[in-house]
Amino acid sequence: MRDHLRSLVRGMDPLAGRNVLREYLQARILEALQRAGAMSPLAFQGGTALRFLYGLPRYSEDLDFALEGPPELYDLRGWVADISRQFRREGYEVAGSLRESGNVHAGWLRFRGVLHYARLSPHRDRVLGIRIDVDTNPPAGAVTATRLVRRHVSLRIHHHDRASLLAGKLHAVLCRPWTKGRDIYDLAWYLSDPSWPAPNLALLNAAVRHSDPKAVPLTCYTWQAEVAVRVAELSWDAIVADVRPFIESGKGMVGRREVLELLERAG
């Protein structure tokens, strides 16, 4: 499968090719996690989940999960080791590492030379890294679902449902201590789809309490205004600079006014 990389990105500029190549490796990692049984205790969430499950028109860097199933089935260390061995058997030079401190565990898979092999970088030792984040103590209230998707490979993905995915994104917008333009891009994408359900407020409030135990509970009448206040105070230049490298060709970033109008209509 390693030989597939060059044909996958042939004719692309380095930025677009890097995004496509990373997504291919993400799909293969998800496939390996599925094969290892990780999709039973883990639920896929975050921007990459939106991309794979619902066609979000931006690329993403990390694979984010919540531990929603039996803890005894959780084995990030073993999964990272198995995935590394699988890729090495296919000829990749890959190193796996792990951080298991705190509630959010992280596993890294670092592919050395893959960008050079795909003719996207002149540097033989250039590394492309993909991180697997697992919240081992997620806030209560998430609802999960399973969906069959085809993106490079066939996947049966256990994930947070649509209302819970929106709740997770609202929590990121409200509580992340730094500006992340991808959060705002995703928020606008959610709000632009009138078929998307309202946020899972039980999950949203549980997540906000994790960040601020004194937070006033949000309701179906108040969350829009709270998010609008947060959006209004962010640096829009920083938002655009963060998200621009990941947006699909031909797609654009809406302005602050459009996001605030979408929030007003959501009320």
Solvent accessible surface area in square Angstrom, and as a share of the most:
residue,aa,sasa,rsa
1,M,128,0.57
2,R,69,0.25
3,D,112,0.58
4,H,80,0.36
5,L,0,0.00
6,R,80,0.29
7,S,54,0.35
8,L,37,0.18
9,V,4,0.02
10,R,174,0.63
11,G,84,0.81
12,M,77,0.35
13,D,82,0.43
14,P,85,0.54
15,L,91,0.46
16,A,38,0.30
17,G,0,0.00
18,R,62,0.23
19,N,6,0.03
20,V,20,0.11
21,L,0,0.00
22,R,11,0.04
23,E,10,0.04
24,Y,7,0.03
25,L,0,0.00
26,Q,2,0.01
27,A,0,0.00
28,R,5,0.02
29,I,0,0.00
30,L,0,0.00
31,E,31,0.14
32,A,7,0.05
33,L,1,0.00
34,Q,61,0.27
35,R,151,0.55
36,A,49,0.38
37,G,40,0.38
38,A,0,0.00
39,M,18,0.08
40,S,65,0.42
41,P,0,0.00
42,L,1,0.00
43,A,0,0.00
44,F,0,0.00
45,Q,44,0.19
46,G,23,0.23
47,G,7,0.07
48,T,3,0.02
49,A,0,0.00
50,L,1,0.00
51,R,10,0.04
52,F,8,0.03
53,L,8,0.04
54,Y,51,0.19
55,G,39,0.37
56,L,0,0.00
57,P,21,0.13
58,R,7,0.03
59,Y,29,0.11
60,S,15,0.10
61,E,62,0.28
62,D,35,0.18
63,L,0,0.00
64,D,40,0.21
65,F,1,0.00
66,A,1,0.01
67,L,21,0.10
68,E,63,0.28
69,G,20,0.20
70,P,58,0.37
71,P,98,0.61
72,E,143,0.64
73,L,88,0.44
74,Y,42,0.16
75,D,70,0.36
76,L,2,0.01
77,R,145,0.53
78,G,20,0.20
79,W,15,0.05
80,V,7,0.04
81,A,37,0.29
82,D,63,0.33
83,I,3,0.01
84,S,4,0.02
85,R,115,0.42
86,Q,23,0.10
87,F,0,0.00
88,R,114,0.42
89,R,182,0.66
90,E,53,0.24
91,G,44,0.42
92,Y,10,0.04
93,E,107,0.48
94,V,8,0.05
95,A,60,0.47
96,G,37,0.35
97,S,45,0.29
98,L,44,0.22
99,R,100,0.36
100,E,72,0.32
101,S,77,0.50
102,G,62,0.59
103,N,86,0.44
104,V,63,0.36
105,H,27,0.12
106,A,1,0.00
107,G,0,0.00
108,W,55,0.19
109,L,0,0.00
110,R,96,0.35
111,F,1,0.00
112,R,105,0.38
113,G,15,0.14
114,V,4,0.03
115,L,3,0.01
116,H,52,0.23
117,Y,36,0.14
118,A,4,0.03
119,R,176,0.64
120,L,21,0.10
121,S,10,0.06
122,P,112,0.70
123,H,113,0.50
124,R,178,0.65
125,D,97,0.50
126,R,105,0.38
127,V,48,0.27
128,L,1,0.01
129,G,36,0.35
130,I,0,0.00
131,R,83,0.30
132,I,0,0.00
133,D,18,0.09
134,V,0,0.00
135,D,30,0.16
136,T,35,0.20
137,N,79,0.41
138,P,29,0.18
139,P,22,0.14
140,A,79,0.61
141,G,36,0.35
142,A,26,0.20
143,V,80,0.46
144,T,51,0.30
145,A,41,0.31
146,T,67,0.39
147,R,102,0.37
148,L,135,0.67
149,V,20,0.12
150,R,173,0.63
151,R,61,0.22
152,H,57,0.25
153,V,11,0.07
154,S,71,0.46
155,L,4,0.02
156,R,148,0.54
157,I,0,0.00
158,H,33,0.15
159,H,4,0.02
160,H,8,0.04
161,D,33,0.17
162,R,77,0.28
163,A,21,0.16
164,S,1,0.00
165,L,7,0.04
166,L,6,0.03
167,A,1,0.00
168,G,37,0.35
169,K,18,0.08
170,L,0,0.00
171,H,45,0.20
172,A,16,0.13
173,V,5,0.03
174,L,38,0.19
175,C,39,0.23
176,R,58,0.21
177,P,116,0.73
178,W,145,0.51
179,T,47,0.27
180,K,56,0.24
181,G,0,0.00
182,R,31,0.11
183,D,5,0.03
184,I,2,0.01
185,Y,16,0.06
186,D,0,0.00
187,L,0,0.00
188,A,6,0.05
189,W,53,0.19
190,Y,5,0.02
191,L,31,0.15
192,S,67,0.43
193,D,48,0.25
194,P,134,0.84
195,S,74,0.48
196,W,24,0.09
197,P,49,0.31
198,A,75,0.58
199,P,10,0.06
200,N,21,0.11
201,L,46,0.23
202,A,69,0.53
203,L,8,0.04
204,L,0,0.00
205,N,21,0.11
206,A,10,0.08
207,A,6,0.05
208,V,13,0.08
209,R,119,0.43
210,H,108,0.48
211,S,60,0.39
212,D,66,0.34
213,P,113,0.71
214,K,188,0.80
215,A,27,0.21
216,V,124,0.71
217,P,89,0.56
218,L,16,0.08
219,T,58,0.34
220,C,71,0.42
221,Y,188,0.72
222,T,57,0.33
223,W,11,0.04
224,Q,16,0.07
225,A,62,0.48
226,E,86,0.38
227,V,0,0.00
228,A,25,0.19
229,V,99,0.57
230,R,50,0.18
231,V,0,0.00
232,A,55,0.42
233,E,113,0.51
234,L,14,0.07
235,S,61,0.39
236,W,39,0.14
237,D,125,0.65
238,A,44,0.34
239,I,0,0.00
240,V,33,0.19
241,A,62,0.48
242,D,37,0.19
243,V,0,0.00
244,R,151,0.55
245,P,48,0.30
246,F,20,0.08
247,I,25,0.13
248,E,49,0.22
249,S,119,0.77
250,G,84,0.80
251,K,111,0.47
252,G,57,0.55
253,M,42,0.19
254,V,56,0.32
255,G,26,0.25
256,R,69,0.25
257,R,181,0.66
258,E,81,0.36
259,V,0,0.00
260,L,54,0.27
261,E,76,0.34
262,L,21,0.10
263,L,1,0.01
264,E,139,0.62
265,R,168,0.61
266,A,45,0.35
267,G,81,0.78
